[in-house]
Amino acid sequence: MNQNLIHQAQELQKKGYSIRQIASELNVSKSQVFRWLNGQSGNGGNSLPIDLIAKANMPNHQTKNYNKMENHNDLNRLEREIALKKLQLEHELELRKLAQQDKELELRKRELELKHLEKDAIARQQQIEERKINHGLKVWIEKERALLSEFDYEEIEMDLAAFKRSYKTLSKLWEQVQEHMAVYGIDTDSHLGHYYFKSLMDMFNKALDTANDNVDDDEDEDEFMVSYAYDDDSIEFLDNLGDSDFFS
């Protein structure tokens, strides 16, 4: 390659010569001038792109405008690529947000399901405990109703040992009721059955205290007699509870 000719071509280009003018001045082909000015040693036997050939035949001022137009097109293309990339990133971010929301909804759903299962399990456990207490109360009440019928709903009499056995059963049921209502947050003040049960316990406590005060230390409990009488409210409680449930 003739470096001197290349240098001359570059100098003529700086002076404003077109490729056609440079080729005529140096007595070479326009395509050769184009390759020199663009740093190309050849094109491998292939034809030059149509736009580059057209550019090689343009006058100098048109070439400058062409370059400006190409630069402008490149800028627009870059802006479009940047805008497209931004949209893609925003789309990916939105998809990630939706995926995260789906995960959070699924976790929330699982939490609610577990809470429902736990609530159902607690409710079932409460029902089991209440059935046990109700059954115990019904058994005890049936014995008391039988005694009331035997004594024609007057004052009931029995030996102290039998009374203590009945009292022990009733006290145990009372403790179960108290504990159960506290554990499950049942309002004792608004529970009519609790009010009657407490009255029943007060009556039996009073009868036991009276018996303990009157029995001699050396006296056999099987021989010492205890008496107690139901008031109308307590009898009503026994009758109602015998036909229904304390926890209903």
Secondary structure, DSSP 4 states (H G I P E B T S, - for coil): --HHHHHHHHHHHHTT--HHHHHHHHTS-HHHHHHHHTT-S--TTPPPPHHHHHHHTS-HHHHHHHHHHHHHHHHHHHHHHHHHHHHHHHHHHHHHHHHHHHHHHHHHHHHHHHHHHHHHHHHHHHHHHHHHHHHHHHHHHHHHHHHHHHTTTS-EEEEHHHHHHHHHHHHHHHHHHHHHHHHTT--STT-HHHHHHHHHHHHHHHHHHHHHHHS-TTS-TTTSEEEE---HHHHHHHHHHHHS-S--
